Amino acid sequence: MSQKLKVVTIGGGSSYTPELLEGFIKRYHELPVTELWLVDVEDGKEKLGIIYDLCQRMIDKAGVPLKLYKTLDRREALKDANFVTTQLRVGQLKARELDERIPLSHGYLGQETNGAGGLFKGLRTIPVIFDIIKDVEELCPNAWVINFTNPAGMVTEAVYRHTNFKKFIGVCNIPVGMKMFIHDVLALNENDDLSIDLFGLNHMVFIKDVLVNGTSRFAELLDGVASGQLKASTVKNIFDLPFSEGLIRSLNMLPCSYLLYYFKQKEMLAIEMGEYYKGGARARSGRTKSGRRARSGRTKSGETTLRLVQKS
């Protein structure tokens, strides 16, 4: 590995950036990053400054020789980078609000990766990722691009299908979270060797086996979750709605919590619509960009729907 190790984070004003930096600090002996560049857009300038200041304090406290930079000029940052991470939201939270609320206004899930909102977000994001790839090919052709941007599966597949750039990896923290969950519910200690056998894509992951010190403990885990004796793995941004025992046992696998949007679509939709009626959204805004608000109505079949009405 060369003496200089430069990482560029596009979307550096994200609140996820300090967590990324924390990982670099804790594993500095394994991955001695010498430069970390935080890149954002003009609309994110203020937040970038806040995150930069926090990250600089983290570096100072840790005492690692890591130089931190911030810029709104992506091309300036990318020159001679070794790794590029992407964690961006095109259109920012205003766009996320529409991703969630427009589908709900027609009676469909608005979740930003699994539902129609995920398609909206993907269509906005992929062209921007392609532009980033072009800059990488020109300014740091040997760099690996690691994508955290959702919908990660859609974005990653688009790069592989429609560009010639192959050093691109899409990642998601759902498998990591599930592994941490298993570690806790099985009461393992730090010396135990835990590995999980899973498959799927991004927010559609299933666990099919769990090995602890080389021995499978999956049957114990599956039985505990199915019977309700062990709490299933969840994430904070999804409503805690348990899978049925029959589903878990028939699958003979443990699904990640995002699969609630498929296996319990009606229940999840009802919850999301309930939040919508109250003016809520995951983007934490009760109004659409146009300033309209939601009212409920019913179709001829009696199904509850939403309609957008002009603000009086």
C-alpha positions as CSV (number, residue, x, y, z in Angstrom):
1,M,0.0,0.0,0.0
2,S,1.3,3.5,-0.9
3,Q,2.3,5.9,1.9
4,K,-0.6,8.2,1.0
5,L,-4.1,6.8,1.3
6,K,-6.7,9.3,0.2
7,V,-10.5,8.7,0.7
8,V,-13.1,11.0,-0.8
9,T,-16.7,11.0,0.6
10,I,-19.3,12.4,-1.7
11,G,-22.2,13.5,0.4
12,G,-19.7,14.4,3.2
13,G,-22.3,16.6,4.9
14,S,-24.3,13.5,5.8
15,S,-24.9,12.7,9.4
16,Y,-23.4,9.3,8.6
17,T,-20.0,10.7,8.0
18,P,-18.9,10.8,11.6
19,E,-19.7,7.1,11.9
20,L,-17.5,6.4,8.8
21,L,-14.7,8.4,10.4
22,E,-15.1,6.6,13.6
23,G,-14.5,3.3,11.7
24,F,-11.3,4.8,10.1
25,I,-10.1,5.9,13.5
26,K,-10.7,2.6,15.3
27,R,-9.1,0.6,12.4
28,Y,-6.3,3.1,11.7
29,H,-3.7,0.3,12.2
30,E,-5.3,-1.7,9.4
31,L,-6.3,1.1,7.1
32,P,-4.1,4.2,7.7
33,V,-6.1,6.8,5.9
34,T,-3.9,10.0,5.5
35,E,-6.5,12.2,3.8
36,L,-10.3,12.4,4.0
37,W,-12.1,14.8,1.7
38,L,-15.7,15.7,2.4
39,V,-17.6,16.8,-0.7
40,D,-21.1,18.2,-0.8
41,V,-23.2,20.6,-2.9
42,E,-24.0,24.2,-2.4
43,D,-27.4,23.5,-0.8
44,G,-25.6,21.3,1.8
45,K,-22.8,23.8,2.5
46,E,-24.0,24.7,6.1
47,K,-24.4,21.1,7.1
48,L,-21.0,20.2,5.6
49,G,-19.4,22.8,7.8
50,I,-21.1,21.4,10.9
51,I,-20.0,17.8,10.1
52,Y,-16.5,18.9,9.2
53,D,-16.1,20.6,12.5
54,L,-17.3,17.6,14.4
55,C,-15.0,15.3,12.4
56,Q,-12.0,17.5,13.0
57,R,-12.7,17.3,16.8
58,M,-12.9,13.5,16.5
59,I,-9.5,13.4,14.7
60,D,-7.9,15.8,17.2
61,K,-9.1,13.7,20.2
62,A,-8.0,10.4,18.6
63,G,-4.6,11.8,17.8
64,V,-4.3,10.1,14.4
65,P,-2.3,11.7,11.6
66,L,-5.3,12.1,9.3
67,K,-5.8,15.4,7.3
68,L,-9.4,16.5,6.8
69,Y,-10.6,18.6,4.0
70,K,-14.0,20.0,2.9
71,T,-15.0,21.3,-0.5
72,L,-17.9,21.9,-2.9
73,D,-15.7,21.1,-5.8
74,R,-15.9,17.3,-6.5
75,R,-13.2,17.3,-9.1
76,E,-10.8,19.0,-6.8
77,A,-11.3,16.3,-4.2
78,L,-11.2,13.3,-6.6
79,K,-7.7,13.9,-8.0
80,D,-5.5,10.9,-7.1
81,A,-8.0,9.4,-4.7
82,N,-7.6,5.7,-3.6
83,F,-11.2,5.2,-2.5
84,V,-14.4,7.1,-3.2
85,T,-17.5,6.6,-1.1
86,T,-20.9,7.9,-2.2
87,Q,-23.7,8.6,0.3
88,L,-25.8,11.2,-1.4
89,R,-29.4,12.2,-1.6
90,V,-30.2,14.0,-4.9
91,G,-32.8,16.6,-4.1
92,Q,-32.2,16.3,-0.3
93,L,-35.0,15.7,2.2
94,K,-37.5,17.8,0.1
95,A,-37.2,15.1,-2.6
96,R,-37.5,12.3,0.0
97,E,-40.8,13.9,1.2
98,L,-42.2,13.6,-2.3
99,D,-40.9,10.1,-2.7
100,E,-42.9,9.1,0.3
101,R,-46.0,11.2,-0.1
102,I,-46.8,10.9,-3.8
103,P,-47.2,7.1,-3.7
104,L,-49.2,7.3,-0.5
105,S,-51.5,9.8,-2.1
106,H,-52.4,7.0,-4.6
107,G,-52.7,4.3,-1.9
108,Y,-49.2,2.8,-2.5
109,L,-46.2,2.4,-0.3
110,G,-43.9,5.3,-0.4
111,Q,-40.8,3.7,1.2
112,E,-37.6,5.2,-0.3
113,T,-36.0,1.9,-1.3
114,N,-38.6,-0.8,-1.5
115,G,-41.7,1.1,-2.7
116,A,-42.4,3.4,-5.6
117,G,-40.3,6.1,-3.8
118,G,-37.3,3.9,-4.3
119,L,-37.9,4.0,-8.1
120,F,-38.2,7.7,-8.0
121,K,-35.0,8.0,-5.9
122,G,-33.1,5.6,-8.2
123,L,-34.1,7.6,-11.3
124,R,-32.8,10.8,-9.8
125,T,-29.7,9.2,-8.4
126,I,-28.3,7.0,-11.2
127,P,-27.5,9.9,-13.6
128,V,-25.5,11.7,-10.8
129,I,-23.6,8.5,-10.0
130,F,-22.8,8.1,-13.7
131,D,-21.4,11.7,-13.7
132,I,-19.3,10.8,-10.6
133,I,-18.0,7.7,-12.4
134,K,-16.9,9.8,-15.4
135,D,-14.9,12.1,-13.1
136,V,-13.3,9.1,-11.3
137,E,-12.3,7.5,-14.6
138,E,-10.5,10.8,-15.5
139,L,-9.1,11.9,-12.2
140,C,-8.5,8.7,-10.2
141,P,-8.9,5.8,-12.5
142,N,-7.4,3.3,-10.0
143,A,-9.8,4.2,-7.2
144,W,-12.5,1.9,-5.9
145,V,-15.9,3.4,-5.6
146,I,-17.9,2.2,-2.6
147,N,-21.6,3.1,-2.8
148,F,-23.8,3.5,0.3
149,T,-26.5,5.5,-1.6
150,N,-29.9,3.9,-1.7
151,P,-31.5,2.2,-3.6
152,A,-28.0,0.5,-3.5
153,G,-29.0,-2.5,-5.5
154,M,-30.5,-0.5,-8.3
155,V,-27.6,2.0,-8.4
156,T,-25.0,-0.7,-8.4
157,E,-26.7,-2.7,-11.1
158,A,-27.0,0.4,-13.3
159,V,-23.3,1.0,-13.1
160,Y,-22.4,-2.5,-14.0
161,R,-24.9,-2.7,-16.9
162,H,-24.5,0.7,-18.4
163,T,-20.9,1.8,-17.8
164,N,-17.5,0.2,-18.3
165,F,-16.4,0.9,-14.8
166,K,-15.9,-2.3,-12.8
167,K,-14.3,-1.1,-9.5
168,F,-17.7,-0.3,-8.0
169,I,-19.1,-2.0,-4.9
170,G,-22.6,-1.4,-3.5
171,V,-22.9,-2.0,0.3
172,C,-25.6,-2.0,2.9
173,N,-25.4,-2.2,6.7
174,I,-28.4,-4.4,7.1
175,P,-26.3,-7.7,7.2
176,V,-24.0,-6.1,9.7
177,G,-27.0,-5.1,11.9
178,M,-28.4,-8.6,11.6
179,K,-25.1,-10.1,12.7
180,M,-25.0,-7.7,15.7
181,F,-28.5,-8.8,16.6
182,I,-27.6,-12.5,16.5
183,H,-24.5,-11.8,18.6
184,D,-26.8,-10.2,21.3
185,V,-29.7,-12.7,21.3
186,L,-27.4,-15.7,21.4
187,A,-25.5,-14.0,24.3
188,L,-22.1,-14.5,22.6
189,N,-18.9,-13.0,23.9
190,E,-16.2,-11.2,22.0
191,N,-14.1,-14.3,21.7
192,D,-16.8,-16.3,19.9
193,D,-16.4,-16.6,16.1
194,L,-19.7,-15.7,14.5
195,S,-20.4,-16.1,10.8
196,I,-23.7,-15.9,9.0
197,D,-24.8,-17.4,5.7
198,L,-27.2,-15.0,4.0
199,F,-28.3,-14.1,0.5
200,G,-30.3,-11.4,-1.1
201,L,-29.9,-7.8,-2.3
202,N,-29.6,-4.7,-0.2
203,H,-33.0,-4.5,1.7
204,M,-34.1,-8.0,0.7
205,V,-31.8,-10.2,2.7
206,F,-32.5,-13.6,4.2
207,I,-30.3,-15.5,6.8
208,K,-30.1,-19.2,6.1
209,D,-27.5,-20.3,8.6
210,V,-25.6,-19.1,11.6
211,L,-22.3,-20.6,12.7
212,V,-20.8,-20.0,16.1
213,N,-17.3,-21.4,16.5
214,G,-17.9,-23.6,13.5
215,T,-21.2,-25.1,14.8
216,S,-24.6,-24.2,13.4
217,R,-27.0,-22.6,15.9
218,F,-29.5,-21.6,13.3
219,A,-32.3,-24.0,14.4
220,E,-32.1,-22.6,17.9
221,L,-32.2,-19.0,16.6
222,L,-35.1,-19.7,14.1
223,D,-37.2,-21.5,16.8
224,G,-36.6,-18.6,19.2
225,V,-37.6,-15.9,16.8
226,A,-40.6,-17.9,15.4
227,S,-42.0,-18.6,18.8
228,G,-41.5,-15.1,20.0
229,Q,-39.0,-16.1,22.7
230,L,-36.3,-14.1,20.9
231,K,-37.0,-10.6,19.4
232,A,-36.4,-10.4,15.7
233,S,-33.9,-8.1,14.2
234,T,-35.3,-4.6,13.5
235,V,-34.0,-1.2,12.3
236,K,-35.1,2.1,13.8
237,N,-36.7,3.5,10.7
238,I,-39.1,0.7,10.2
239,F,-42.3,0.2,12.3
240,D,-41.8,-2.8,14.6
241,L,-44.3,-5.3,13.2
242,P,-43.4,-9.0,13.9
243,F,-43.4,-11.6,11.2
244,S,-45.8,-14.4,11.9
245,E,-44.6,-17.7,13.3
246,G,-46.1,-19.6,10.3
247,L,-44.2,-17.4,7.8
248,I,-40.8,-17.8,9.6
249,R,-41.2,-21.6,9.9
250,S,-42.4,-22.0,6.3
251,L,-39.5,-19.9,5.0
252,N,-37.0,-21.7,7.2
253,M,-35.0,-18.5,7.0
254,L,-34.9,-15.2,8.8
255,P,-35.8,-12.2,6.7
256,C,-34.6,-8.7,7.3
257,S,-37.1,-6.3,8.6
258,Y,-37.4,-4.4,5.3
259,L,-39.1,-7.5,3.9
260,L,-42.1,-6.5,6.0
261,Y,-43.0,-4.2,3.1
262,Y,-43.6,-7.3,1.0
263,F,-44.8,-10.0,3.4
264,K,-47.0,-7.6,5.4
265,Q,-47.7,-5.1,2.7
266,K,-51.3,-4.3,3.8
267,E,-50.4,-3.8,7.5
268,M,-47.4,-1.7,6.7
269,L,-49.4,0.4,4.2
270,A,-52.1,1.0,6.8
271,I,-49.5,2.2,9.3
272,E,-47.8,4.5,6.8
273,M,-51.2,5.9,5.8
274,G,-52.0,6.5,9.4
275,E,-48.8,8.5,9.7
276,Y,-49.7,10.3,6.5
277,Y,-53.1,11.4,7.8
278,K,-51.4,13.0,10.8
279,G,-49.2,15.0,8.5
280,G,-46.2,12.8,9.1
281,A,-43.5,11.4,6.8
282,R,-40.1,9.9,7.2
283,A,-38.7,13.1,5.8
284,R,-40.2,14.8,8.9
285,S,-42.4,17.2,7.0
286,G,-46.2,17.4,7.0
287,R,-46.4,19.2,3.7
288,T,-45.5,18.6,0.2
289,K,-43.1,20.9,-1.7
290,S,-46.1,22.6,-3.3
291,G,-47.5,23.4,0.2
292,R,-50.5,21.1,-0.2
293,R,-51.9,18.9,2.5
294,A,-53.4,15.4,2.6
295,R,-57.0,14.5,3.1
296,S,-58.4,11.0,3.2
297,G,-61.1,9.6,0.9
298,R,-62.5,6.3,-0.3
299,T,-62.6,4.6,-3.7
300,K,-65.7,3.0,-5.0
301,S,-64.5,-0.4,-3.7
302,G,-64.3,1.1,-0.2
303,E,-60.5,1.1,0.0
304,T,-59.0,4.1,1.8
305,T,-57.0,6.4,-0.3
306,L,-55.4,9.8,0.0
307,R,-55.9,12.8,-2.2
308,L,-53.9,16.0,-2.2
309,V,-55.9,19.2,-1.8
310,Q,-54.7,22.7,-2.4
311,K,-53.9,24.6,0.8
312,S,-56.6,27.1,1.6
